[in-house]
Amino acid sequence: MSVAYVYVAALAVSALLSLAHSVTHCAFAGGGTVSLFVAFVILAVLAEVYATRVPAYKWEISSSIAICLASVFILGPYLAVISVFLSSLISELLLRLNSEKRGSSGVIQIVFNVSQLVITVTLAGLFLKAFNRETLQLIHPADIGLAVAVFAIYLVSNLSFVTGVIAITENKSFLQSLGRSIRQFFMQYLALCVSALLLTSLYTISVWHVFLALFPLTLVHISFRGYVKLQTEARNTFERISQLLDARDHYTAVHSVEVAELAVRIGQEMGLSQREIEQIDVGARVHDIGKVAIPDSILLKPGKLTEEEWVTMREHPVTSAELIAGIEIYASVSEAVRHEHERWNGTGYPDGLKGEQIPLISRIIAAADIYNALTTDRPYRKAFSLEKTRQMIEDMTEIDLDPDVASALIRVIDAMPAEPAVPRIIPTPESVEA
């Protein structure tokens, strides 16, 4: 049995124990509590069904975080656990009605999603009970501080369980992935925390006032969906541009994809944020897009370029930057693309920047670009071996390459297989400089 199955099984057993304990200890204070319980279940189901999938991750984010947390504060830990169990199970079943994952993998995913939410609420409730509190009314400043602490426990627990299964199945760093997910969506999580506090505060006035908080909560949900949609549409635009370039110059498109994959690995090795990784990926994929303006006589020349031809070729970073400059969400990528051919010692182009004047993303893409050029067969030379390439990268440190970036690249190289399984033979006029 794989580690992932053991992990999910352990979560499931823990969730069942928590649910059983909650069922035997819960109590409804009256009809109002029952109505509120049902309302929380319905609201959480709606929030989960219309959750927003984050393309850069393997999970979804929804406003149910605020609803679940408010249920802990208002209903107490026991009823909150039951409420979350029912809402998550119902929403998972509804989602599977239109999903292809109806086999064993779908069942396992349902078990995992429901279990980790039940345990997350359980941990938040236990933290609250540790302070001898069953519910919170947020009347005193100390109550607000305790509520924020409970939210932190809830958030870290929830993200840890999801990040844990991804780390196990995809062999990724747990701490780096957890840190990136928190940093990337910190403002969204903060807004959900405030929404949970608002729900709880309005409940102290009247049960019906709770529904007033649904309006700002809905706005948070819509704004986040809009952000993700804009991000996705921008990425799709880049992909369409790459497809157009592929039809003209297959090398540049293939080269850009390989550079992007390596640049992302370098960024991950350096422990950069998910947003920076996203920018590296996008920037690397379009760093040569400006070559669409280069004449075929130069771009497709079967040999080395003359100095005059290089003058024309060196214009492509500026063209690349101008092509993507109008997309606001990737404004920082425009500068990174423009300076991808700058060199650490100031001998690069187009602006002759030096050292840390060069954007970090540019320095990372440049390192991946050089590695790809060195390990690709050219009409006038064979690809260098990994050992030779490693030595050349070391020689370029503090001349062409940022020492920190070069060090990360070398660590990535050392983790690679001894040699590529199939040599890449690319007919291109460009040397390492390109």
Secondary structure by P-SEA (a helix, b strand, c coil): ccaaaaaaaaaaaaaaaaaaaaaaccccccaaaaaaaaaaaaaaaaaaaaccccccccccccaaaaaaaaaaaaccaaaaaaaaaaaaaaaaaaaacccccccaaaaaaaaaaaaaaaaaaaaaaaaaacccccccccccaaaaaaaaaaaaaaaaaaaaaaaaaaaaaacccaaaaaaaaaaacaaaaaaaaaaaaaaaaaaaacccccccaaaaaaaaaaaaaaaaaaaaaaaaaaaaaaaaaaaccaaaaaaaaaaaaaaaaaaaaacccaaaaaaaaaaaacccccccccccccccccccccaaaaaaaaaaaaaaaaaacccccaaaaaaaaaaccccccccccccccccccccaaaaaaaaaaaaaaaaccccccccccaaaaaaaaaaaccccccaaaaaaaaaaaaaccccccbbbbbbccccccc
